[in-house]
Amino acid sequence: MLATKIGLSEDQKAKVYDAKLQRIIATKEAKKTSPPNQELMKAANMKYSETMKTILTPEQIEKVKAMAKDWKNKRGNKNPSKGTPPATNTPSPSSAPNAAPSDEMDEEPMF
């Protein structure tokens, strides 16, 4: 879990949880439009990144960046044009309307 890997305090854990929850809510709103509003999704991700930078210490940020780099290297370049794997139509377990941030999100890069 990310909290253990980078040494989050209890206060930081609560703040990270809230930041993730706000990002989930904002991106779900953006996806309600057809096609999904990419600008709103980008803004939600930018706000999340900026919020995380205020929560984490510089050392924790460096650990997260290193983890993100390792994660990208392990998964490879699935979609050379964007650096992300192609989308699938399979819903994820966390796609429930009122889903809270889950542990599976702890492994995704933040920045």
C-alpha positions as CSV (number, residue, x, y, z in Angstrom):
1,M,0.0,0.0,0.0
2,L,1.2,3.5,-0.8
3,A,0.8,4.7,2.7
4,T,3.3,2.2,4.0
5,K,5.7,2.5,1.1
6,I,6.2,6.3,1.4
7,G,5.5,6.5,5.2
8,L,2.2,8.6,5.3
9,S,1.1,9.9,8.7
10,E,-2.5,9.4,9.8
11,D,-3.2,13.0,9.0
12,Q,-1.7,12.5,5.5
13,K,-3.7,9.3,4.9
14,A,-6.9,11.2,5.6
15,K,-6.0,14.1,3.3
16,V,-4.9,11.7,0.5
17,Y,-8.2,9.8,0.8
18,D,-10.1,13.1,0.5
19,A,-8.0,14.2,-2.5
20,K,-8.6,10.8,-4.3
21,L,-12.3,10.9,-3.5
22,Q,-12.6,14.4,-4.9
23,R,-10.8,13.4,-8.1
24,I,-13.1,10.4,-8.5
25,I,-16.2,12.5,-8.1
26,A,-14.9,15.1,-10.6
27,T,-13.9,12.6,-13.2
28,K,-17.2,10.7,-13.0
29,E,-19.0,14.0,-13.6
30,A,-16.8,14.7,-16.6
31,K,-17.6,11.2,-18.0
32,K,-21.3,11.8,-17.8
33,T,-21.2,13.9,-21.0
34,S,-21.0,12.4,-24.4
35,P,-18.2,12.4,-25.3
36,P,-16.5,12.7,-21.9
37,N,-15.3,16.2,-21.2
38,Q,-11.6,15.8,-21.4
39,E,-10.9,19.3,-20.2
40,L,-12.8,18.6,-16.9
41,M,-11.0,15.3,-16.5
42,K,-7.6,17.0,-17.1
43,A,-8.5,19.8,-14.6
44,A,-9.5,17.2,-11.9
45,N,-6.2,15.4,-12.4
46,M,-4.2,18.6,-12.2
47,K,-6.0,19.7,-9.0
48,Y,-5.3,16.3,-7.6
49,S,-1.6,16.5,-8.4
50,E,-1.4,20.0,-6.9
51,T,-3.2,18.9,-3.8
52,M,-0.9,15.9,-3.4
53,K,2.1,18.2,-3.6
54,T,0.7,20.2,-0.6
55,I,0.1,17.0,1.4
56,L,3.3,15.1,0.8
57,T,6.8,16.0,1.9
58,P,9.5,16.5,-0.7
59,E,11.0,13.1,0.2
60,Q,7.6,11.4,-0.2
61,I,7.1,13.1,-3.6
62,E,10.4,11.8,-4.8
63,K,9.4,8.3,-3.6
64,V,6.1,8.5,-5.5
65,K,7.9,9.7,-8.6
66,A,10.3,6.8,-8.4
67,M,7.4,4.4,-7.9
68,A,5.6,5.8,-10.9
69,K,8.7,5.4,-13.1
70,D,9.1,1.8,-11.9
71,W,5.4,1.2,-12.6
72,K,5.6,2.5,-16.1
73,N,8.7,0.5,-16.8
74,K,7.1,-2.7,-15.5
75,R,3.9,-2.3,-17.5
76,G,5.7,-1.3,-20.7
77,N,4.4,1.0,-23.4
78,K,1.0,-0.5,-24.3
79,N,-0.1,2.4,-26.4
80,P,2.9,4.3,-27.9
81,S,0.8,7.3,-28.8
82,K,-0.2,8.1,-25.3
83,G,1.9,5.8,-23.1
84,T,-1.2,4.2,-21.6
85,P,-2.9,0.9,-22.4
86,P,-5.9,0.9,-24.7
87,A,-9.3,1.3,-23.0
88,T,-11.5,-1.7,-22.5
89,N,-15.2,-2.1,-22.0
90,T,-14.8,-4.1,-18.8
91,P,-15.9,-2.1,-15.8
92,S,-13.6,-2.1,-12.9
93,P,-14.7,-3.0,-9.4
94,S,-14.3,0.6,-8.3
95,S,-16.6,1.9,-11.0
96,A,-19.6,1.7,-8.7
97,P,-21.4,5.0,-8.4
98,N,-20.7,5.6,-4.8
99,A,-17.3,3.8,-4.6
100,A,-14.7,5.2,-2.2
101,P,-11.1,5.2,-3.2
102,S,-9.8,1.7,-3.0
103,D,-6.5,0.0,-2.3
104,E,-6.1,-0.7,-6.0
105,M,-5.7,3.0,-6.6
106,D,-2.7,3.1,-4.3
107,E,-0.4,1.7,-6.9
108,E,-1.2,4.3,-9.6
109,P,1.3,7.1,-10.1
110,M,0.2,10.5,-8.8
111,F,2.4,12.9,-10.7
